[in-house]
Amino acid sequence: MSTTSGAVWGRAEQQDFRSRVRGTLLGAAVGDALGAPVDGLGPEEIRQLHGPDGVVDLAPAFGRRGAVTHHTQLTLFTVDGLIRAQVRRDTGAWHPPTDLHRAYLRWAATQRDWGPDLRRKDDGWLAREEWLYARREPTRPLLMGLGDERMGTLDDPKNPAADGPEPTARSAPFGLLVGWEPQLVAQLAVECAAQTHGHPVAYLSAGAYAVTVHALARGEEMDGAVQRALALLAARPGHELVSEALQRALGAVRQGLPGPARVAELVGEGRAPGVLSAAVYCALVAEDVRHGLRLAVNQGGPAAPTAALTGGLLGALHGETALPPAWLAELEGRPTILEIADDFAMEMTQGPALHNPAGASPGWLARYPRGGQVLS
């Protein structure tokens, strides 16, 4: 597959890529929605509320079935930022972490404002989607990290002690940059994670997850994708806890029938490496997407991020047609997710036809403005 700038994609390649993009984003959102009603509950509480088998179907959260959390919201703004970075490249202003930071600040505005501010012409279409203005339990590191316009960097990260899974749960889109080399994918995910979570285990988990999705989106199998992540991690200072977590996931596959207790053991205290480990395990042992996501949510603890990561992996591996249609039918924001997924696929495969240094489609620039303003 040739994916360098200006390269021509075949029709079958474009269709496969679009299916994996849709599968990744929809899979992550469905996992998020399945886990939202039981996020933070213990295994016994889950069984008391949902029966002896735990969660087997979408259940109400935030007043409706299929509701997503801040993980999905931020994932969509990650996609928006990546498209905007590509569009701005024509201007010579090529610094994707800055474009991602601006996208995350647009998300932060949705958590403060009652609804879209149409006076902010540079916001683009995603920030005008009213359903995204619901506050879905964003964590303190997210709100603090994006509470002002200073961008956290690896040298000067925001929230240096924050080690939760939130940046990992928004990092699947980095893996969909299939034309990039894996080490560049990892670097971008790591730099953007440090904008809210400065502990090495948090940003390295985000990088490892992005590289795993990247390998899957390029057609590799789960085991090989995890091995690629491990190989790249080995060169990173402070990688040991994340590498050990991935190795535990691989080892757990050989330890008998999968069940919630084994997933809970991998999750541990709910730090980023544990959630990543559990999600990788669920994807490795999944008989199908439904089975993998149910495993991810019934362990107790951080059900929403664990299932979101699992869904992203399985969606990248199998494409959108593997996802349960009944769950997709009730998924909050599905039209928006599909719209931005298809925009991303079109940008990555046909970007030069949409914009180039000599000119651009006015409609595309209205959707993804080149302007740098974020907040009024």
Secondary structure, 3 states (H helix, E strand, C coil): CCCCCCCCCCHHHHHHHHHHHHHHHHHHHHHHHHHHHHCCCCHHHHHHHHCCCCCCCCCEECCEECCCCHHHHHHHHHHHHHHHHHHHHHHCCCCHHHHHHHHHHHHHHHCCCCCCCCCCHHHCCHHHCHHHHCCCCCCHHHHHHCCCCCCCCCCCCCCCCCCCCHHHHCCHHHHCCCCCCHHHHHHHHHHHHCCCCCCHHHHHHHHHHHHHHHHHHCCCCHHHHHHHHHHHHCCCCCCHHHHHHHHHHHHHCCCCCCCHHHHHHHHCCCCHHHHHHHHHHHHHHCCCHHHHHHHHHCCCCCHHHHHHHHHHHHHHHHCHHHCCHHHHHHCCCHHHHHHHHHHHHHHHHHHHHHEECCEECHHHHHHCCCCCCCCC
